[in-house]
Amino acid sequence: MLPTSETLADLSEGEVLARIFPRLPDASAQLLGPGDDAAVMRAPDGRYVVTTDMMIQGPDFRLAWSSPHDLGWKAAATNLSDVAAMGARPTALVVAIAAPPSTPISVIEGIADGLRDCCEALAPGCGVVGGDLSASDALTLAVTAFGDLEGREPVLRSGARSGDVVALAGRLGEAAEGLDLLFRLAVDANGTPDAALARALRAQHPEAVAAQLAPVPPIDRGPAAAAAGATAMLDVSDGLAIDAGRLARASGVGIDFARSALGENVERALGGGEDHGLLATFPPGAALPAGFRALGVVTDAAGRVLVDGRPHDQAGWDPYRGWDGAVA
């Protein structure tokens, strides 16, 4: 058995890939997977959905808090959710990883395991069909995801109409609660993230901490919403208020949330990011698909977000304003 202290610097790129590939899932739509210059995928619809997202050590995660498996899971989940928000079924991921040469190979293997487990749990049939490796001062994951519309029209942000019902699949504010707990209770006396404290905190608050570190978006609800006639939809990644504002501006409408539908901590529900639920609008009187609950109504107040008819700040996560510059 190879020593657990083995690092990327001890191996060639080919040797690292040989350790990763067996851990990754195949895609059911792949005609040619990893190993050539590019993958070849089936596209039975004649169209495909594509999205990309990055996770960078510092602004997006702290190694003292997230396990390698968490990182792989979250990198997959956040991209799968964007595909689902278009009403598509995720079919494949392409993953690029840049890491310091001192990184243990076990970290990269753990990331691969997280990618596999997330795909198998949330998007069966989706697999990793290629990627890239490089060196960097900060651990970085960049994922591109593909999806199949299966004959449906894509659900855009721009289709909401006044009178539509605003509904959500997923949770609100739980990821923000987890992040707040981590910054308050999983740091040492100097404010530096502490791995032992994070493990203890996760044992005490498993749902909230897991919602932040390893979210479980309602991926299958995206195609279900499209089939049910959703007029607009998006992934709630930066916060309900800021993302609702994006949908409102794209559609030229307003979004009015009912305070009673937002839970006990309304401000956390509106401003907390990384829940990765699906916010959608449906025609008046339409039956909401399973997993969705009504939060409000679409209005004529173009570009505005309201709560019980009163304007609300469109606040949420912004990587250029929300990061304090810390990496550890």
C-alpha positions in Angstrom: 0.0 0.0 0.0 1.3 3.5 -0.9 2.1 5.8 2.0 -0.6 8.3 2.9 2.0 11.1 3.1 2.6 10.8 -0.7 2.1 14.2 -2.3 1.5 15.5 -5.9 5.2 16.4 -6.0 6.1 12.7 -5.7 4.0 11.7 -8.7 3.8 12.5 -12.4 0.6 13.9 -13.9 0.0 10.5 -15.5 0.4 8.8 -12.2 -2.1 11.2 -10.5 -4.6 10.6 -13.3 -4.2 6.9 -12.9 -5.2 7.3 -9.2 -8.2 9.5 -10.0 -9.8 7.9 -13.1 -10.9 4.6 -11.3 -12.7 6.6 -8.7 -14.8 8.6 -11.1 -18.2 7.6 -12.5 -18.8 7.1 -16.2 -21.6 9.2 -17.9 -24.4 7.2 -19.4 -24.4 9.5 -22.4 -20.7 9.2 -23.1 -19.4 7.6 -26.3 -15.8 8.3 -25.3 -14.7 9.2 -21.8 -11.4 10.3 -20.2 -8.1 9.4 -21.9 -8.3 11.1 -25.3 -8.0 14.8 -26.2 -11.7 15.3 -25.6 -14.7 13.4 -24.6 -17.5 12.5 -27.1 -21.1 12.6 -25.8 -24.5 11.7 -27.2 -26.8 14.7 -27.7 -30.2 13.1 -28.5 -32.0 16.4 -28.1 -29.8 18.2 -30.6 -29.1 20.8 -27.9 -27.3 20.8 -24.6 -27.1 23.0 -21.6 -23.7 24.0 -20.3 -22.5 25.9 -17.3 -19.3 26.4 -15.3 -18.4 27.3 -11.7 -15.2 27.7 -9.7 -14.3 27.0 -6.1 -11.1 28.6 -4.8 -9.4 28.1 -1.4 -10.1 31.3 0.6 -13.2 33.0 -0.9 -15.1 29.7 -1.4 -13.8 27.2 1.2 -11.4 26.7 4.0 -9.5 23.5 4.2 -9.8 23.3 8.0 -13.6 23.1 7.7 -14.1 21.1 4.4 -12.9 17.6 3.9 -11.7 16.6 0.4 -14.9 14.7 0.0 -16.9 17.8 0.9 -15.0 19.8 -1.8 -15.7 17.3 -4.5 -19.4 16.9 -3.5 -20.0 20.7 -3.4 -18.1 21.3 -6.7 -20.4 18.9 -8.3 -23.6 19.9 -6.5 -23.3 23.6 -7.4 -22.9 22.9 -11.1 -25.6 20.3 -11.2 -28.0 22.8 -9.6 -27.4 25.3 -12.4 -28.2 22.7 -15.0 -31.4 21.7 -13.2 -32.4 25.4 -13.0 -32.6 25.4 -16.8 -35.0 22.5 -16.7 -32.4 20.0 -17.9 -31.1 16.7 -16.7 -27.4 16.7 -15.8 -25.4 14.4 -18.1 -21.6 15.1 -17.6 -19.0 17.1 -15.8 -15.5 18.2 -16.8 -13.3 19.0 -13.8 -10.1 20.9 -13.6 -8.0 20.9 -10.4 -5.0 23.1 -9.6 -3.2 22.4 -6.3 0.1 23.1 -4.5 2.6 20.4 -5.2 2.7 19.7 -1.5 -0.9 18.5 -1.5 -1.3 14.9 -0.4 -2.6 12.7 -3.2 -5.2 11.5 -0.7 -6.8 15.0 -1.0 -7.2 14.6 -4.7 -8.6 11.1 -4.3 -11.0 12.4 -1.7 -12.2 15.1 -4.1 -12.7 12.5 -6.8 -14.8 10.4 -4.3 -16.9 13.4 -3.5 -17.6 14.1 -7.2 -18.6 10.5 -7.7 -20.8 10.2 -4.7 -22.6 13.5 -5.5 -23.3 12.5 -9.1 -24.6 9.1 -8.1 -26.8 10.5 -5.3 -28.2 13.6 -7.0 -27.9 13.0 -10.8 -27.7 9.3 -11.6 -26.2 8.8 -15.0 -24.1 11.9 -14.8 -20.4 11.3 -14.8 -17.0 12.9 -15.1 -15.8 12.7 -18.7 -12.6 14.7 -18.6 -10.6 17.5 -17.1 -7.2 18.9 -16.4 -4.6 19.1 -13.6 -2.1 21.9 -12.8 -0.1 23.4 -10.0 -1.2 26.5 -8.0 -0.6 28.3 -4.7 -4.2 27.8 -3.8 -6.3 24.7 -4.2 -8.8 25.5 -7.1 -11.6 23.4 -8.6 -13.2 24.4 -11.9 -16.2 22.4 -13.1 -18.1 22.5 -16.3 -21.4 20.7 -16.4 -23.6 19.6 -19.3 -27.3 18.8 -19.4 -30.0 17.3 -21.7 -33.2 19.2 -22.2 -34.9 15.9 -23.3 -37.1 17.7 -25.8 -38.3 20.5 -23.4 -37.7 24.2 -23.9 -35.2 25.6 -21.5 -36.6 27.5 -18.5 -35.1 31.0 -18.5 -35.0 33.8 -15.9 -36.9 36.0 -18.3 -40.3 34.3 -18.5 -42.1 35.3 -15.3 -45.3 37.3 -15.8 -47.4 39.4 -13.4 -49.7 37.1 -11.4 -47.5 34.1 -11.5 -46.9 32.1 -8.3 -43.4 32.3 -6.9 -42.3 28.9 -5.5 -39.2 27.3 -4.1 -37.8 23.7 -4.0 -35.2 23.4 -1.3 -34.3 25.0 2.0 -33.8 28.6 3.0 -31.1 30.1 5.3 -29.7 26.8 6.5 -26.3 27.1 4.7 -26.0 30.7 6.0 -26.7 29.3 9.5 -23.9 26.8 9.0 -21.5 29.4 7.9 -22.3 31.6 10.8 -21.7 28.7 13.2 -18.4 27.9 11.6 -17.1 31.5 11.8 -18.2 31.8 15.4 -17.4 28.4 16.9 -14.9 26.7 14.6 -12.1 29.2 14.9 -9.2 29.5 17.4 -8.5 32.5 19.6 -7.0 34.3 16.6 -10.0 33.8 14.4 -8.2 31.1 12.3 -10.4 28.1 11.2 -9.7 25.1 13.3 -10.3 21.6 12.0 -10.9 19.9 15.4 -13.4 22.6 16.4 -15.1 22.2 13.0 -15.5 18.4 13.5 -17.0 18.9 16.9 -19.4 21.6 15.6 -20.5 19.4 12.7 -21.4 16.6 15.2 -23.4 19.1 17.2 -25.2 20.8 14.3 -25.0 18.3 11.5 -27.7 19.7 9.2 -26.7 23.3 9.3 -23.0 22.7 8.8 -23.6 20.1 6.1 -25.9 22.5 4.3 -22.9 24.8 3.9 -20.1 22.3 3.3 -21.9 19.6 1.3 -25.3 20.9 0.0 -28.0 18.7 -1.4 -29.8 20.7 -4.1 -33.1 19.3 -5.4 -31.7 18.4 -8.8 -34.6 16.3 -10.0 -37.0 19.1 -9.3 -35.6 21.2 -12.2 -36.9 19.0 -15.0 -40.1 18.4 -13.0 -40.7 22.2 -12.8 -40.1 22.5 -16.5 -42.6 19.7 -17.2 -45.1 21.4 -14.9 -45.0 24.6 -17.0 -42.6 26.8 -15.0 -42.4 30.2 -16.6 -39.0 31.2 -15.1 -36.4 29.5 -12.8 -33.0 30.0 -11.3 -30.6 28.4 -8.8 -30.6 30.3 -5.5 -26.8 30.4 -4.9 -26.1 33.9 -3.7 -29.2 34.5 -1.6 -33.0 34.6 -2.1 -33.3 38.4 -2.3 -30.4 39.0 -4.7 -31.3 36.1 -6.9 -35.0 37.0 -7.0 -33.9 40.4 -8.1 -32.0 38.9 -11.0 -35.1 37.0 -12.1 -37.3 40.1 -11.6 -35.0 42.3 -13.8 -34.6 39.6 -16.5 -38.4 39.3 -16.7 -39.3 42.9 -16.2 -41.4 42.1 -13.1 -41.4 42.3 -9.4 -41.3 39.6 -6.8 -43.4 39.9 -3.6 -42.6 37.4 -0.9 -45.0 36.6 1.9 -43.2 37.0 5.2 -45.1 34.1 6.7 -43.6 31.8 4.0 -40.0 32.6 4.8 -39.6 30.9 8.2 -38.6 32.2 11.6 -35.5 34.0 10.5 -36.7 36.1 7.6 -33.5 38.1 7.1 -31.4 34.9 7.0 -33.8 33.3 4.5 -33.6 36.4 2.2 -29.9 37.2 2.6 -28.2 33.9 3.2 -26.4 32.4 0.2 -25.5 28.9 -1.0 -28.8 27.2 -0.3 -28.9 26.1 -3.9 -32.6 25.7 -4.0 -34.6 26.2 -7.2 -36.7 29.4 -7.3 -39.4 29.2 -10.0 -42.5 30.9 -11.2 -45.7 29.1 -12.3 -48.9 30.3 -14.0 -51.7 31.3 -11.7 -53.7 28.3 -10.6 -51.2 25.8 -11.8 -50.5 22.8 -9.5 -47.1 23.1 -8.1 -44.9 20.0 -8.7 -43.9 17.9 -5.7 -41.2 19.5 -3.6 -42.1 23.1 -4.4 -43.9 25.4 -2.0 -45.4 28.8 -2.7 -43.4 31.9 -1.3 -45.2 34.8 -3.0 -46.4 36.3 -6.2 -45.1 38.1 -9.3 -46.1 41.7 -9.5 -45.8 44.6 -12.0 -43.1 46.4 -9.8 -40.3 45.9 -12.4 -37.0 44.8 -11.0 -38.1 45.1 -7.3 -38.1 42.6 -4.5 -40.8 43.1 -1.9 -41.9 41.4 1.4 -45.5 41.7 2.1 -45.7 44.6 -0.4 -42.8 46.5 1.1 -39.5 47.0 -0.8 -36.6 44.9 0.5 -32.8 45.2 -0.1 -31.5 42.8 -2.7 -28.6 41.7 -0.6 -26.6 38.5 -0.8 -23.2 37.0 -1.5 -20.8 38.9 -3.7 -17.2 37.4 -4.0 -15.7 40.8 -4.7 -17.3 42.3 -1.5 -17.8 39.4 0.8 -14.3 37.9 1.0 -12.0 39.2 3.8 -8.9 38.0 2.0 -8.2 35.1 4.3 -7.1 31.7 2.9 -6.4 29.5 5.9 
